[in-house]
Amino acid sequence: MCVNKYSRLFSIVMSAIFLIAAVGIYASYKSDLAKFKQIINSEISSERQPDLFVAINHWIYQNQGFKKNQHYFLLKPLGPTPMQVLENGGDCADKSRLLMAMLDAINLDSTLVMLYSAEGQPTHTVVEARTKQYQAVADPVYDLVFPKADQGYFSLAELRNDPAILNNRLDALITLQGANAKIAYYKRENETYQYATTLNWQKNKLLTAIAKQLESKGIEPKNVRRPHFLDDPKLFMAMTAFVLCLLFAFFALIINKRPHERH
């Protein structure tokens, strides 16, 4: 009986601790989004661009450097938060995290996209903005978007199916900006969109099975929106803490319903 009593008390305390952690981390996450929105309203939205995501992509390209960000939130494998990227810069994966978060701040949906070589090695990370009007790829490391001749932008699916779109866009920008511009050093041999995907469906058997199920329903797995919590450490930890809160609450409930021991 005493064991059950203390076990239940422990579970209740742990549940409360994780609930407080979840609320606190999520509040910090929302605070970061509010700061991003403030930056967009004060520094970016005034730029004369046909679409705001283009201006945000350009701003992130100019903000800080391109060296891999060594900061992290709580756990090193989670990598830097978008706010840490804002403050210290980062590589393609880091700046894409920031772009995704800043688009979230203005309620513009997006997904991270990973580019792979023909050998299956990850080579680059970009973002696809998704609105009711269009789906458009943006690369914050090269200040690169893919406008169509008439209107709108090329999507991930279109870039994957037609390699000429990337090459033509690179050629046009190099002609415009010069052979010494950053865009001239784009690794077009490896950083192609032919094998681009939002999720690595070959990572394990479970993901591969899910991908096959999606294909059987006519859904292209490589275009499926990547969950944002995978790429925002604060959101990931807030969700993790909340799940742990529910688990300990469940344990407390189960322990409370156990029959008392007889003496």
PAVEX-279176 format. One record per residue: residue in three letters; chain; x, y, z of N, C-alpha, C in turn. Coordinates in Angstrom, 1 decimal, decimal comma. Example, Ala and Ser with C-alpha at 12.3 -4.5 7.8 and 13.67 -1.06 7.14 Angstrom:
(ALA; A; (13,2; -5,7; 7,8); (12,3; -4,5; 7,8); (13,2; -3,3; 7,8))
(SER; A; (12,8; -2,2; 7,1); (13,7; -1,1; 7,1); (12,9; 0,0; 7,9))
//
This chain:
(MET; A; (0,8; -1,2; 0,0); (0,0; 0,0; 0,0); (0,9; 1,3; 0,0))
(CYS; A; (1,9; 1,3; 0,9); (2,8; 2,4; 0,9); (3,5; 2,6; -0,4))
(VAL; A; (3,9; 1,5; -1,0); (4,6; 1,6; -2,3); (3,7; 2,2; -3,3))
(ASN; A; (2,5; 1,8; -3,4); (1,5; 2,4; -4,3); (1,3; 3,9; -4,1))
(LYS; A; (1,2; 4,2; -2,8); (1,0; 5,6; -2,4); (2,2; 6,5; -2,9))
(TYR; A; (3,4; 6,1; -2,6); (4,6; 6,9; -3,0); (4,8; 6,9; -4,5))
(SER; A; (4,5; 5,7; -5,1); (4,6; 5,7; -6,6); (3,6; 6,6; -7,3))
(ARG; A; (2,4; 6,7; -6,7); (1,4; 7,6; -7,3); (1,8; 9,0; -7,0))
(LEU; A; (2,3; 9,3; -5,8); (2,8; 10,7; -5,5); (3,9; 11,1; -6,5))
(PHE; A; (4,8; 10,2; -6,7); (6,0; 10,4; -7,6); (5,4; 10,7; -9,0))
(SER; A; (4,5; 9,9; -9,5); (3,9; 10,1; -10,8); (3,2; 11,5; -11,0))
(ILE; A; (2,5; 11,9; -9,9); (1,8; 13,2; -9,9); (2,8; 14,3; -10,0))
(VAL; A; (3,8; 14,2; -9,2); (4,8; 15,3; -9,1); (5,6; 15,4; -10,5))
(MET; A; (5,9; 14,2; -11,1); (6,6; 14,2; -12,4); (5,7; 14,8; -13,5))
(SER; A; (4,4; 14,4; -13,4); (3,5; 14,9; -14,4); (3,4; 16,4; -14,3))
(ALA; A; (3,3; 17,0; -13,1); (3,3; 18,4; -12,9); (4,5; 19,1; -13,4))
(ILE; A; (5,7; 18,5; -13,1); (7,0; 19,1; -13,6); (7,0; 19,2; -15,1))
(PHE; A; (6,6; 18,1; -15,7); (6,7; 18,1; -17,2); (5,6; 19,0; -17,8))
(LEU; A; (4,5; 19,1; -17,1); (3,5; 20,1; -17,6); (4,0; 21,5; -17,5))
(ILE; A; (4,6; 21,8; -16,4); (5,2; 23,2; -16,3); (6,3; 23,4; -17,4))
(ALA; A; (7,1; 22,4; -17,6); (8,2; 22,5; -18,6); (7,6; 22,7; -20,0))
(ALA; A; (6,5; 21,9; -20,3); (5,9; 22,0; -21,6); (5,3; 23,4; -21,8))
(VAL; A; (4,6; 23,9; -20,8); (4,0; 25,2; -21,0); (5,1; 26,3; -21,1))
(GLY; A; (6,1; 26,2; -20,3); (7,2; 27,2; -20,3); (8,0; 27,2; -21,7))
(ILE; A; (8,3; 26,0; -22,2); (9,0; 25,9; -23,4); (8,1; 26,4; -24,6))
(TYR; A; (6,9; 26,0; -24,6); (6,0; 26,4; -25,6); (5,8; 27,9; -25,6))
(ALA; A; (5,7; 28,5; -24,4); (5,6; 30,0; -24,3); (6,8; 30,6; -24,9))
(SER; A; (8,0; 30,1; -24,7); (9,2; 30,6; -25,3); (9,2; 30,5; -26,8))
(TYR; A; (8,7; 29,4; -27,3); (8,6; 29,2; -28,7); (7,7; 30,2; -29,3))
(LYS; A; (6,5; 30,5; -28,7); (5,6; 31,5; -29,2); (6,1; 32,9; -29,1))
(SER; A; (6,9; 33,1; -28,1); (7,6; 34,4; -28,0); (8,6; 34,6; -29,1))
(ASP; A; (9,3; 33,6; -29,5); (10,2; 33,7; -30,6); (9,4; 34,1; -31,9))
(LEU; A; (8,3; 33,4; -32,1); (7,5; 33,7; -33,3); (7,0; 35,1; -33,3))
(ALA; A; (6,7; 35,6; -32,1); (6,2; 37,0; -32,0); (7,3; 38,0; -32,4))
(LYS; A; (8,6; 37,6; -32,0); (9,7; 38,5; -32,4); (10,0; 38,4; -33,9))
(PHE; A; (9,8; 37,2; -34,5); (10,0; 37,1; -35,9); (9,0; 38,0; -36,6))
(LYS; A; (7,8; 37,9; -36,2); (6,7; 38,7; -36,8); (7,0; 40,2; -36,7))
(GLN; A; (7,5; 40,6; -35,6); (7,9; 42,0; -35,4); (9,0; 42,4; -36,4))
(ILE; A; (10,0; 41,5; -36,6); (11,0; 41,8; -37,5); (10,5; 41,9; -38,9))
(ILE; A; (9,6; 41,0; -39,3); (9,0; 41,0; -40,6); (8,2; 42,3; -40,8))
(ASN; A; (7,5; 42,7; -39,9); (6,6; 43,9; -40,0); (7,5; 45,2; -40,0))
(SER; A; (8,6; 45,2; -39,3); (9,4; 46,4; -39,2); (10,5; 46,5; -40,2))
(GLU; A; (11,1; 45,4; -40,6); (12,3; 45,4; -41,5); (12,1; 44,8; -42,8))
(ILE; A; (11,1; 43,9; -43,0); (11,0; 43,1; -44,2); (9,8; 43,5; -45,1))
(SER; A; (8,7; 43,6; -44,5); (7,4; 43,7; -45,3); (7,4; 45,0; -46,1))
(SER; A; (8,3; 46,0; -45,8); (8,3; 47,2; -46,6); (9,1; 47,0; -47,9))
(GLU; A; (9,9; 45,9; -48,0); (10,6; 45,7; -49,2); (9,7; 45,5; -50,4))
(ARG; A; (10,1; 46,0; -51,5); (9,2; 45,9; -52,7); (9,4; 44,5; -53,4))
(GLN; A; (8,8; 43,5; -52,9); (8,8; 42,2; -53,5); (7,4; 41,7; -53,8))
(PRO; A; (7,2; 41,0; -54,9); (5,9; 40,5; -55,3); (5,3; 39,6; -54,3))
(ASP; A; (6,1; 38,9; -53,5); (5,6; 38,0; -52,5); (6,4; 38,1; -51,3))
(LEU; A; (5,8; 38,1; -50,1); (6,6; 38,3; -48,8); (7,6; 37,3; -48,6))
(PHE; A; (7,3; 36,0; -49,0); (8,3; 34,9; -48,7); (9,6; 35,2; -49,4))
(VAL; A; (9,5; 35,9; -50,6); (10,8; 36,2; -51,3); (11,6; 37,2; -50,5))
(ALA; A; (10,9; 38,2; -50,0); (11,6; 39,2; -49,2); (12,2; 38,6; -47,9))
(ILE; A; (11,5; 37,7; -47,3); (12,0; 37,1; -46,0); (13,2; 36,2; -46,4))
(ASN; A; (13,1; 35,5; -47,5); (14,3; 34,6; -47,9); (15,5; 35,5; -48,2))
(HIS; A; (15,3; 36,6; -48,8); (16,4; 37,5; -49,1); (17,0; 38,1; -47,8))
(TRP; A; (16,1; 38,4; -46,9); (16,6; 39,0; -45,6); (17,4; 38,0; -44,8))
(ILE; A; (17,0; 36,7; -44,8); (17,8; 35,7; -44,1); (19,1; 35,5; -44,8))
(TYR; A; (19,1; 35,5; -46,1); (20,4; 35,4; -46,8); (21,4; 36,4; -46,4))
(GLN; A; (20,9; 37,6; -46,2); (21,8; 38,7; -45,8); (22,1; 38,7; -44,3))
(ASN; A; (21,4; 38,1; -43,5); (21,5; 38,1; -42,1); (22,6; 37,2; -41,6))
(GLN; A; (23,6; 37,7; -40,9); (24,7; 36,9; -40,3); (25,4; 36,1; -41,4))
(GLY; A; (26,2; 35,1; -41,0); (27,0; 34,3; -42,0); (26,4; 33,0; -42,3))
(PHE; A; (27,3; 32,2; -43,0); (26,8; 30,9; -43,5); (27,5; 29,7; -42,8))
(LYS; A; (28,3; 30,0; -41,8); (29,0; 28,9; -41,1); (28,0; 28,1; -40,2))
(LYS; A; (28,2; 26,8; -40,1); (27,4; 25,9; -39,3); (27,2; 26,5; -37,9))
(ASN; A; (25,9; 26,6; -37,5); (25,7; 27,1; -36,1); (25,9; 26,0; -35,1))
(GLN; A; (26,7; 26,3; -34,1); (27,1; 25,4; -33,1); (26,3; 25,4; -31,8))
(HIS; A; (25,3; 26,3; -31,8); (24,5; 26,5; -30,6); (23,4; 25,3; -30,6))
(TYR; A; (22,8; 25,1; -29,5); (21,7; 24,1; -29,4); (20,8; 24,4; -28,2))
(PHE; A; (19,6; 23,8; -28,2); (18,7; 24,0; -27,2); (18,5; 22,8; -26,4))
(LEU; A; (19,0; 22,8; -25,1); (18,9; 21,7; -24,1); (19,8; 20,5; -24,6))
(LEU; A; (19,5; 19,9; -25,7); (20,2; 18,7; -26,2); (21,0; 19,0; -27,5))
(LYS; A; (22,3; 18,7; -27,5); (23,1; 19,0; -28,7); (22,5; 18,4; -30,0))
(PRO; A; (22,0; 17,2; -30,0); (21,5; 16,6; -31,3); (20,3; 17,4; -31,9))
(LEU; A; (19,6; 18,2; -31,1); (18,5; 19,0; -31,6); (19,0; 20,2; -32,4))
(GLY; A; (20,2; 20,6; -32,2); (20,7; 21,7; -33,0); (20,2; 23,0; -32,5))
(PRO; A; (20,5; 24,1; -33,3); (20,1; 25,5; -32,9); (18,6; 25,7; -33,1))
(THR; A; (18,1; 26,6; -32,3); (16,7; 27,1; -32,5); (16,7; 28,2; -33,6))
(PRO; A; (15,6; 28,4; -34,2); (15,6; 29,5; -35,2); (16,1; 30,8; -34,7))
(MET; A; (15,8; 31,1; -33,4); (16,3; 32,4; -32,8); (17,8; 32,4; -32,7))
(GLN; A; (18,4; 31,3; -32,4); (19,8; 31,2; -32,4); (20,4; 31,4; -33,8))
(VAL; A; (19,7; 30,9; -34,8); (20,2; 31,1; -36,2); (20,1; 32,6; -36,5))
(LEU; A; (19,0; 33,2; -36,1); (18,8; 34,6; -36,4); (19,9; 35,4; -35,8))
(GLU; A; (20,4; 35,1; -34,6); (21,4; 35,8; -33,9); (22,8; 35,5; -34,3))
(ASN; A; (23,0; 34,3; -34,8); (24,4; 33,8; -35,1); (24,6; 33,3; -36,5))
(GLY; A; (23,6; 33,2; -37,3); (23,8; 32,7; -38,7); (23,8; 31,2; -38,7))
(GLY; A; (24,1; 30,6; -39,9); (24,1; 29,2; -40,0); (24,2; 28,7; -41,4))
(ASP; A; (24,3; 27,4; -41,5); (24,4; 26,8; -42,9); (23,0; 26,6; -43,5))
(CYS; A; (22,9; 25,8; -44,5); (21,6; 25,7; -45,3); (20,5; 25,1; -44,4))
(ALA; A; (20,8; 24,1; -43,6); (19,8; 23,5; -42,7); (19,4; 24,5; -41,6))
(ASP; A; (20,4; 25,3; -41,1); (20,1; 26,3; -40,0); (19,2; 27,4; -40,6))
(LYS; A; (19,6; 28,0; -41,7); (18,9; 29,1; -42,3); (17,5; 28,7; -42,8))
(SER; A; (17,4; 27,4; -43,2); (16,1; 27,0; -43,6); (15,1; 26,8; -42,4))
(ARG; A; (15,7; 26,4; -41,3); (14,9; 26,4; -40,0); (14,3; 27,8; -39,7))
(LEU; A; (15,2; 28,8; -39,9); (14,8; 30,1; -39,6); (13,7; 30,6; -40,5))
(LEU; A; (13,9; 30,3; -41,8); (12,9; 30,7; -42,8); (11,6; 30,1; -42,5))
(MET; A; (11,6; 28,8; -42,2); (10,3; 28,1; -41,9); (9,6; 28,7; -40,7))
(ALA; A; (10,4; 29,1; -39,6); (9,9; 29,7; -38,4); (9,3; 31,1; -38,7))
(MET; A; (10,0; 31,9; -39,5); (9,5; 33,2; -39,9); (8,3; 33,2; -40,7))
(LEU; A; (8,2; 32,2; -41,6); (6,9; 32,0; -42,3); (5,8; 31,6; -41,4))
(ASP; A; (6,1; 30,7; -40,4); (5,1; 30,3; -39,4); (4,6; 31,5; -38,7))
(ALA; A; (5,5; 32,5; -38,4); (5,1; 33,7; -37,6); (4,0; 34,5; -38,3))
(ILE; A; (3,9; 34,4; -39,6); (2,9; 35,2; -40,4); (1,9; 34,2; -41,0))
(ASN; A; (1,8; 33,0; -40,4); (0,8; 32,0; -40,8); (0,9; 31,6; -42,3))
(LEU; A; (2,1; 31,5; -42,7); (2,4; 31,0; -44,1); (3,0; 29,7; -44,0))
(ASP; A; (2,3; 28,6; -44,4); (2,8; 27,3; -44,2); (4,0; 27,0; -45,1))
(SER; A; (4,8; 26,0; -44,6); (6,0; 25,6; -45,4); (6,4; 24,3; -45,0))
(THR; A; (7,4; 23,7; -45,6); (8,0; 22,5; -45,2); (9,5; 22,5; -45,6))
(LEU; A; (10,4; 21,9; -44,8); (11,8; 21,8; -45,1); (11,9; 20,7; -46,2))
(VAL; A; (12,8; 20,9; -47,1); (13,1; 19,9; -48,1); (14,6; 19,6; -48,2))
(MET; A; (14,9; 18,3; -48,2); (16,3; 17,9; -48,3); (16,7; 17,4; -49,7))
(LEU; A; (17,8; 17,9; -50,2); (18,3; 17,4; -51,5); (19,3; 16,3; -51,2))
(TYR; A; (19,3; 15,3; -52,1); (20,2; 14,2; -52,0); (20,9; 14,0; -53,4))
(SER; A; (22,1; 13,4; -53,3); (22,9; 13,1; -54,4); (22,3; 11,8; -55,0))
(ALA; A; (22,8; 11,4; -56,2); (22,4; 10,1; -56,8); (22,8; 8,9; -55,9))
(GLU; A; (23,8; 9,1; -55,1); (24,3; 8,0; -54,2); (23,5; 8,0; -52,8))
(GLY; A; (22,5; 8,9; -52,7); (21,7; 8,9; -51,5); (22,3; 9,7; -50,3))
(GLN; A; (23,3; 10,6; -50,6); (23,9; 11,4; -49,6); (23,2; 12,8; -49,5))
(PRO; A; (22,8; 13,2; -48,3); (22,2; 14,6; -48,2); (23,2; 15,6; -48,6))
(THR; A; (22,8; 16,6; -49,4); (23,7; 17,6; -50,0); (23,3; 19,0; -49,6))
(HIS; A; (22,0; 19,3; -49,4); (21,5; 20,6; -49,3); (20,1; 20,6; -48,6))
(THR; A; (19,7; 21,7; -48,0); (18,4; 21,9; -47,4); (17,8; 23,2; -47,8))
(VAL; A; (16,5; 23,2; -48,3); (15,8; 24,4; -48,7); (14,4; 24,3; -48,0))
(VAL; A; (13,6; 25,3; -48,4); (12,2; 25,3; -47,9); (11,2; 25,5; -49,1))
(GLU; A; (10,1; 24,8; -48,9); (9,0; 25,1; -49,9); (7,9; 25,8; -49,2))
(ALA; A; (7,6; 27,0; -49,6); (6,5; 27,8; -49,0); (5,2; 27,3; -49,7))
(ARG; A; (4,1; 27,2; -48,9); (2,9; 26,6; -49,4); (1,7; 27,5; -49,1))
(THR; A; (1,1; 28,1; -50,1); (0,0; 29,0; -49,9); (-1,2; 28,4; -50,8))
(LYS; A; (-2,3; 29,0; -50,7); (-3,4; 28,6; -51,5); (-3,2; 28,9; -53,0))
(GLN; A; (-2,3; 29,9; -53,3); (-2,1; 30,3; -54,6); (-0,9; 29,5; -55,3))
(TYR; A; (0,0; 29,1; -54,5); (1,2; 28,5; -55,1); (2,0; 27,7; -54,1))
(GLN; A; (2,9; 26,8; -54,6); (3,9; 26,2; -53,8); (5,2; 26,6; -54,4))
(ALA; A; (6,1; 27,1; -53,6); (7,3; 27,8; -54,2); (8,6; 27,4; -53,3))
(VAL; A; (9,6; 27,0; -54,0); (10,9; 26,6; -53,3); (11,7; 27,9; -53,1))
(ALA; A; (12,3; 28,0; -51,9); (13,2; 29,1; -51,6); (14,4; 28,6; -50,9))
(ASP; A; (15,6; 29,1; -51,3); (16,9; 28,7; -50,8); (17,5; 29,9; -50,1))
(PRO; A; (17,5; 30,0; -48,8); (18,0; 31,1; -48,1); (19,6; 31,3; -48,1))
(VAL; A; (20,3; 30,2; -48,5); (21,7; 30,3; -48,5); (22,2; 30,9; -49,8))
(TYR; A; (21,5; 30,8; -50,9); (21,8; 31,4; -52,2); (20,9; 32,5; -52,6))
(ASP; A; (20,0; 32,9; -51,7); (19,0; 33,9; -52,1); (18,3; 33,5; -53,4))
(LEU; A; (17,8; 32,2; -53,4); (17,3; 31,6; -54,7); (15,9; 31,3; -54,6))
(VAL; A; (15,1; 31,8; -55,6); (13,7; 31,3; -55,8); (13,5; 31,1; -57,3))
(PHE; A; (12,4; 30,5; -57,6); (12,3; 30,0; -59,0); (11,0; 30,6; -59,6))
(PRO; A; (11,0; 31,9; -60,0); (9,8; 32,4; -60,6); (9,5; 31,9; -62,0))
(LYS; A; (8,2; 31,8; -62,3); (7,8; 31,4; -63,7); (7,8; 32,6; -64,6))
(ALA; A; (7,8; 32,4; -65,9); (7,8; 33,5; -66,8); (6,6; 34,4; -66,7))
(ASP; A; (5,4; 33,8; -66,5); (4,2; 34,5; -66,5); (3,9; 35,0; -65,0))
(GLN; A; (3,6; 34,1; -64,1); (3,4; 34,4; -62,7); (3,5; 33,2; -61,9))
(GLY; A; (3,7; 33,4; -60,6); (3,9; 32,3; -59,7); (5,3; 31,8; -59,7))
(TYR; A; (5,5; 30,6; -59,0); (6,8; 30,0; -58,8); (6,8; 28,5; -59,1))
(PHE; A; (8,0; 28,0; -59,3); (8,1; 26,5; -59,5); (8,1; 25,9; -58,2))
(SER; A; (7,4; 24,7; -58,1); (7,2; 24,0; -56,9); (8,3; 22,9; -56,8))
(LEU; A; (8,4; 22,2; -55,6); (9,3; 21,1; -55,4); (9,1; 20,0; -56,5))
(ALA; A; (7,8; 19,7; -56,7); (7,5; 18,6; -57,7); (8,0; 19,0; -59,1))
(GLU; A; (7,8; 20,2; -59,5); (8,2; 20,7; -60,8); (9,7; 20,7; -60,9))
(LEU; A; (10,4; 21,1; -59,9); (11,9; 21,1; -59,9); (12,4; 19,7; -60,0))
(ARG; A; (11,8; 18,8; -59,3); (12,2; 17,4; -59,3); (12,1; 16,8; -60,7))
(ASN; A; (11,0; 17,1; -61,3); (10,7; 16,5; -62,6); (11,4; 17,2; -63,8))
(ASP; A; (11,9; 18,4; -63,6); (12,6; 19,1; -64,7); (13,9; 19,7; -64,2))
(PRO; A; (15,0; 19,1; -64,3); (16,3; 19,6; -63,9); (16,7; 20,9; -64,6))
(ALA; A; (16,1; 21,2; -65,8); (16,5; 22,4; -66,5); (16,0; 23,6; -65,8))
(ILE; A; (15,0; 23,5; -65,0); (14,5; 24,7; -64,2); (15,6; 25,3; -63,4))
(LEU; A; (16,3; 24,4; -62,6); (17,4; 24,8; -61,7); (18,5; 25,4; -62,6))
(ASN; A; (19,0; 24,7; -63,6); (20,1; 25,1; -64,4); (19,8; 26,4; -65,1))
(ASN; A; (18,6; 26,6; -65,6); (18,3; 27,8; -66,3); (18,3; 29,0; -65,3))
(ARG; A; (17,8; 28,8; -64,1); (17,7; 29,8; -63,1); (19,1; 30,2; -62,7))
(LEU; A; (20,0; 29,2; -62,4); (21,3; 29,5; -62,0); (22,1; 30,3; -63,1))
(ASP; A; (21,9; 29,9; -64,4); (22,6; 30,6; -65,5); (22,1; 32,0; -65,6))
(ALA; A; (20,8; 32,2; -65,4); (20,3; 33,6; -65,5); (20,8; 34,5; -64,4))
(LEU; A; (20,9; 34,0; -63,2); (21,4; 34,8; -62,0); (22,9; 35,0; -62,1))
(ILE; A; (23,6; 34,1; -62,6); (25,1; 34,3; -62,8); (25,3; 35,4; -63,8))
(THR; A; (24,5; 35,4; -64,9); (24,7; 36,4; -65,9); (24,3; 37,8; -65,3))
(LEU; A; (23,3; 37,8; -64,5); (22,9; 39,0; -63,9); (23,8; 39,5; -62,8))
(GLN; A; (24,3; 38,6; -61,9); (25,1; 39,0; -60,8); (26,6; 39,0; -61,0))
(GLY; A; (27,0; 38,2; -62,0); (28,5; 38,1; -62,3); (29,1; 36,8; -61,8))
(ALA; A; (30,2; 36,4; -62,4); (30,8; 35,1; -62,2); (31,4; 35,0; -60,8))
(ASN; A; (31,6; 36,1; -60,0); (32,1; 36,1; -58,7); (31,1; 36,1; -57,6))
(ALA; A; (29,8; 36,1; -58,0); (28,7; 36,1; -57,0); (28,6; 34,8; -56,3))
(LYS; A; (28,0; 34,7; -55,2); (27,9; 33,5; -54,4); (27,1; 32,4; -55,2))
(ILE; A; (26,1; 32,9; -56,0); (25,3; 31,9; -56,8); (26,2; 31,2; -57,8))
(ALA; A; (27,3; 31,7; -58,2); (28,1; 31,1; -59,2); (28,8; 29,9; -58,6))
(TYR; A; (28,8; 29,7; -57,3); (29,5; 28,6; -56,7); (28,5; 27,5; -56,2))
(TYR; A; (27,3; 27,7; -56,7); (26,3; 26,6; -56,4); (26,7; 25,3; -57,0))
(LYS; A; (26,7; 24,2; -56,2); (27,2; 22,9; -56,6); (26,1; 22,2; -57,3))
(ARG; A; (25,9; 22,6; -58,6); (24,7; 22,0; -59,3); (24,9; 20,6; -59,7))
(GLU; A; (26,1; 20,0; -59,5); (26,2; 18,6; -59,8); (25,6; 17,7; -58,7))
(ASN; A; (25,7; 18,2; -57,4); (25,2; 17,4; -56,3); (23,9; 18,0; -55,7))
(GLU; A; (23,8; 19,3; -55,7); (22,6; 20,0; -55,1); (21,5; 20,1; -56,1))
(THR; A; (21,1; 19,0; -56,6); (20,0; 19,0; -57,6); (18,7; 18,6; -56,8))
(TYR; A; (17,6; 18,7; -57,6); (16,3; 18,4; -57,0); (15,7; 17,1; -57,5))
(GLN; A; (16,5; 16,4; -58,2); (16,0; 15,1; -58,7); (15,6; 14,1; -57,6))
(TYR; A; (16,4; 14,1; -56,5); (16,1; 13,2; -55,4); (15,6; 13,9; -54,2))
(ALA; A; (15,1; 15,1; -54,3); (14,6; 16,0; -53,2); (13,4; 15,3; -52,5))
(THR; A; (13,4; 15,4; -51,2); (12,3; 14,9; -50,5); (12,1; 15,6; -49,1))
(THR; A; (10,9; 15,7; -48,6); (10,6; 16,3; -47,4); (11,0; 15,4; -46,2))
(LEU; A; (11,0; 14,1; -46,4); (11,3; 13,2; -45,3); (12,2; 12,0; -46,0))
(ASN; A; (13,1; 11,5; -45,2); (13,9; 10,4; -45,6); (13,2; 9,1; -45,4))
(TRP; A; (12,4; 8,7; -46,5); (11,6; 7,5; -46,4); (12,3; 6,2; -46,3))
(GLN; A; (13,6; 6,3; -46,7); (14,5; 5,1; -46,7); (15,2; 4,9; -45,3))
(LYS; A; (14,9; 5,8; -44,4); (15,7; 5,7; -43,1); (15,5; 4,4; -42,4))
(ASN; A; (14,2; 3,9; -42,4); (14,0; 2,6; -41,7); (12,8; 1,9; -42,4))
(LYS; A; (12,5; 0,7; -42,0); (11,5; -0,1; -42,6); (10,1; 0,5; -42,4))
(LEU; A; (9,9; 1,1; -41,2); (8,6; 1,6; -40,9); (8,3; 2,8; -41,9))
(LEU; A; (9,2; 3,7; -42,1); (9,0; 4,8; -43,0); (8,8; 4,3; -44,4))
(THR; A; (9,6; 3,3; -44,8); (9,5; 2,8; -46,1); (8,1; 2,2; -46,4))
(ALA; A; (7,6; 1,5; -45,3); (6,2; 0,9; -45,4); (5,2; 2,0; -45,5))
(ILE; A; (5,3; 3,1; -44,7); (4,4; 4,2; -44,8); (4,4; 4,8; -46,2))
(ALA; A; (5,6; 5,0; -46,7); (5,7; 5,6; -48,1); (5,0; 4,7; -49,1))
(LYS; A; (5,1; 3,4; -49,0); (4,4; 2,6; -50,0); (2,9; 2,7; -49,9))
(GLN; A; (2,4; 2,8; -48,6); (1,0; 3,0; -48,4); (0,5; 4,3; -49,0))
(LEU; A; (1,3; 5,3; -48,8); (0,9; 6,6; -49,4); (0,9; 6,6; -51,0))
(GLU; A; (1,9; 5,9; -51,5); (1,9; 5,7; -53,0); (0,7; 5,0; -53,5))
(SER; A; (0,3; 3,9; -52,7); (-0,9; 3,1; -53,1); (-2,2; 4,0; -53,1))
(LYS; A; (-2,2; 5,1; -52,4); (-3,3; 6,0; -52,3); (-3,2; 7,1; -53,3))
(GLY; A; (-2,1; 7,1; -54,1); (-1,9; 8,2; -55,1); (-1,3; 9,4; -54,5))
(ILE; A; (-0,6; 9,3; -53,3); (0,1; 10,4; -52,7); (1,6; 10,3; -52,9))
(GLU; A; (2,2; 11,3; -53,4); (3,7; 11,3; -53,5); (4,3; 11,5; -52,2))
(PRO; A; (5,0; 10,5; -51,6); (5,6; 10,7; -50,3); (6,6; 11,8; -50,2))
(LYS; A; (7,3; 12,0; -51,3); (8,4; 13,0; -51,3); (7,9; 14,5; -51,2))
(ASN; A; (6,6; 14,6; -51,4); (6,0; 16,0; -51,3); (5,2; 16,2; -50,0))
(VAL; A; (5,1; 15,1; -49,1); (4,3; 15,2; -47,9); (5,0; 16,3; -47,0))
(ARG; A; (4,2; 17,1; -46,4); (4,6; 18,1; -45,5); (5,4; 17,6; -44,3))
(ARG; A; (6,6; 18,1; -44,1); (7,4; 17,6; -43,0); (6,9; 18,2; -41,7))
(PRO; A; (6,7; 17,5; -40,6); (6,2; 18,0; -39,4); (7,2; 19,1; -38,8))
(HIS; A; (6,7; 20,2; -38,5); (7,6; 21,3; -38,0); (8,3; 21,0; -36,7))
(PHE; A; (7,8; 20,2; -35,9); (8,4; 19,9; -34,6); (9,8; 19,2; -34,8))
(LEU; A; (9,9; 18,6; -36,0); (11,2; 17,9; -36,2); (12,3; 18,9; -36,4))
(ASP; A; (12,0; 20,1; -36,7); (13,1; 21,1; -37,1); (13,0; 22,3; -36,2))
(ASP; A; (12,3; 22,3; -35,2); (12,3; 23,4; -34,2); (12,5; 22,8; -32,8))
(PRO; A; (13,7; 22,9; -32,2); (14,0; 22,3; -31,0); (13,0; 22,6; -29,8))
(LYS; A; (12,6; 23,9; -29,8); (11,7; 24,3; -28,7); (10,3; 23,6; -28,8))
(LEU; A; (9,8; 23,6; -30,1); (8,6; 22,9; -30,3); (8,7; 21,4; -30,0))
(PHE; A; (9,8; 20,8; -30,4); (10,0; 19,4; -30,2); (10,0; 19,1; -28,7))
(MET; A; (10,8; 19,9; -27,9); (10,9; 19,6; -26,5); (9,6; 19,9; -25,7))
(ALA; A; (8,8; 20,9; -26,2); (7,5; 21,2; -25,6); (6,6; 20,0; -25,8))
(MET; A; (6,6; 19,5; -27,0); (5,7; 18,3; -27,3); (6,2; 17,1; -26,5))
(THR; A; (7,5; 16,9; -26,4); (8,0; 15,8; -25,7); (7,7; 15,9; -24,2))
(ALA; A; (7,8; 17,1; -23,6); (7,5; 17,3; -22,2); (6,0; 17,0; -21,9))
(PHE; A; (5,2; 17,5; -22,9); (3,7; 17,3; -22,7); (3,3; 15,8; -22,8))
(VAL; A; (4,0; 15,1; -23,7); (3,7; 13,6; -23,8); (4,1; 12,9; -22,5))
(LEU; A; (5,3; 13,3; -21,9); (5,7; 12,7; -20,7); (4,8; 13,1; -19,5))
(CYS; A; (4,3; 14,3; -19,6); (3,3; 14,7; -18,6); (2,1; 13,8; -18,6))
(LEU; A; (1,6; 13,5; -19,8); (0,4; 12,6; -19,9); (0,7; 11,2; -19,5))
(LEU; A; (1,9; 10,7; -19,8); (2,3; 9,4; -19,4); (2,3; 9,2; -17,9))
(PHE; A; (3,0; 10,2; -17,2); (3,0; 10,1; -15,7); (1,6; 10,3; -15,1))
(ALA; A; (0,8; 11,1; -15,7); (-0,6; 11,2; -15,3); (-1,4; 9,9; -15,4))
(PHE; A; (-1,1; 9,2; -16,5); (-1,7; 7,9; -16,8); (-1,2; 6,9; -15,7))
(PHE; A; (0,1; 6,9; -15,4); (0,6; 6,0; -14,4); (-0,1; 6,2; -13,0))
(ALA; A; (-0,2; 7,5; -12,7); (-0,8; 7,9; -11,4); (-2,3; 7,4; -11,4))
(LEU; A; (-3,0; 7,5; -12,5); (-4,4; 7,0; -12,5); (-4,4; 5,5; -12,4))
(ILE; A; (-3,5; 4,8; -13,1); (-3,5; 3,3; -13,0); (-3,2; 2,8; -11,6))
(ILE; A; (-2,2; 3,5; -11,0); (-1,8; 3,1; -9,6); (-2,9; 3,3; -8,6))
(ASN; A; (-3,6; 4,4; -8,8); (-4,7; 4,7; -7,9); (-5,9; 3,7; -8,0))
(LYS; A; (-6,0; 3,1; -9,1); (-7,1; 2,1; -9,3); (-6,7; 0,7; -8,9))
(ARG; A; (-5,4; 0,5; -8,6); (-5,0; -0,9; -8,2); (-5,7; -1,2; -6,9))
(PRO; A; (-6,0; -2,5; -6,7); (-6,6; -2,9; -5,4); (-5,5; -2,8; -4,3))
(HIS; A; (-6,0; -2,4; -3,1); (-5,0; -2,2; -2,0); (-4,5; -3,6; -1,5))
(GLU; A; (-3,3; -3,6; -1,1); (-2,7; -4,8; -0,6); (-3,3; -5,2; 0,7))
(ARG; A; (-3,5; -6,4; 0,9); (-4,1; -6,9; 2,2); (-2,9; -7,2; 3,2))
(HIS; A; (-3,1; -6,9; 4,4); (-2,1; -7,2; 5,5); (-2,5; -8,4; 6,3))
//
